[in-house]
C-alpha cells in the first residue's frame, strides 16, 4: 500500500511538471518579426555547436529570426521546442546546450498510516456475600496509526540553453 502511495505521489508531481509548458515557452522573447509563410508542419530542430554561425547561415538563406529562448534549467524537450515553434510559426529551431551542474538531495515527507481497530472480549465472575454475578462484554478501541516517513532522492542536471526560432 505504501509503495502505491509513493508511486501515485510521484506520478502527480510528474504530471504537474509536464503541464507547465516548460522554460522554452516561459523565457521566449519575440523579435517582432512575423513569418511570411505560416509553417504548419513540425519544425526542423538543429542542435548546434556554433549557434551564431548557424543562425547567420539560415538568415543568409532567407530566414528571419522570430524570437529566442535563453534560460538556465533542464535540457529542452523536443515537444517544448516544437510546440513553441508551431505557436510562433517557426520552421527551424536552432539550439545549443551546455551542462552547468548537477543538484542532488533528498526530499522527506510523511504519510499517515491507517488507524488500527482492536476488539476486546471481557468476561468476569464476581462472588460475594450476596451471591454471584457474571459479566461479559465487547470493547472496541481505535488506535491512531501514526505516520510513516519517506525519503525520495533527486538528481537534477542543469543546462545553459539558447534556442533561436526562425521562419521565412
Residue pairs with C-beta under 8 A, 6 or more apart in sequence:
2 111
2 148
2 150
5 111
6 150
6 152
9 109
10 152
20 26
21 80
22 74
22 76
22 77
22 80
23 69
23 71
23 73
23 74
23 76
23 80
23 161
24 69
24 71
24 76
24 77
24 80
24 81
24 83
24 84
24 161
24 163
25 69
25 80
25 83
25 84
25 87
26 71
27 69
27 70
27 71
28 67
28 68
28 69
28 84
28 88
28 165
29 67
29 68
29 69
29 70
30 66
30 67
30 88
31 65
31 66
31 67
31 68
33 64
33 65
33 66
33 67
33 167
34 66
34 89
35 64
35 66
35 88
35 89
35 90
35 91
35 167
35 168
36 167
36 168
37 89
37 91
37 167
37 168
38 89
39 85
39 86
39 89
39 90
39 91
39 167
39 168
40 86
41 91
42 82
42 85
42 86
43 81
43 82
43 85
43 86
43 90
43 91
43 92
43 93
43 165
44 91
44 92
44 93
45 78
45 81
45 82
45 93
45 95
46 54
46 92
46 93
46 94
46 95
47 95
47 96
47 97
48 54
48 94
48 95
48 96
49 96
51 94
51 95
51 96
51 162
51 164
54 94
55 65
55 94
55 164
55 166
58 92
58 94
58 166
59 65
59 166
62 168
63 91
63 92
63 166
63 167
63 168
64 166
64 167
64 168
65 164
65 165
65 166
66 88
66 89
66 90
66 165
66 166
66 167
67 88
67 90
67 164
67 165
68 162
68 163
68 164
68 165
69 84
69 161
69 162
69 163
69 165
70 161
70 162
70 163
71 161
72 100
72 158
72 159
72 160
72 161
73 158
73 159
73 161
74 156
74 157
74 158
74 159
75 97
75 157
75 159
75 161
76 95
76 97
76 159
76 161
76 163
81 93
81 95
81 163
82 93
84 90
84 93
84 163
84 165
85 91
85 92
85 93
85 165
88 165
88 167
89 167
90 165
90 166
90 167
91 166
91 167
91 168
92 165
92 166
92 167
93 163
93 164
93 165
93 166
94 163
94 164
94 166
95 161
95 162
95 163
95 164
96 161
96 162
97 159
97 160
97 161
97 162
98 159
98 160
99 157
99 158
99 159
100 158
100 159
100 160
101 157
101 158
102 155
102 156
102 157
102 158
103 154
103 155
103 156
103 158
104 153
104 154
104 155
104 156
105 153
105 154
106 151
106 152
106 153
106 154
107 151
107 152
107 154
108 149
108 150
108 151
108 152
109 149
109 150
109 152
110 147
110 148
110 149
110 150
111 147
111 148
111 150
112 145
112 146
112 147
113 145
113 146
113 147
113 148
114 145
115 142
115 143
115 144
115 145
116 142
116 143
116 145
117 140
117 141
117 142
117 143
118 140
118 141
118 142
118 143
119 138
119 139
119 140
119 141
120 138
120 139
120 140
120 141
121 136
121 137
121 138
122 135
122 136
122 137
122 138
122 139
123 134
123 135
123 136
124 134
124 135
124 136
125 132
125 133
125 134
125 135
126 132
126 133
126 134
126 135
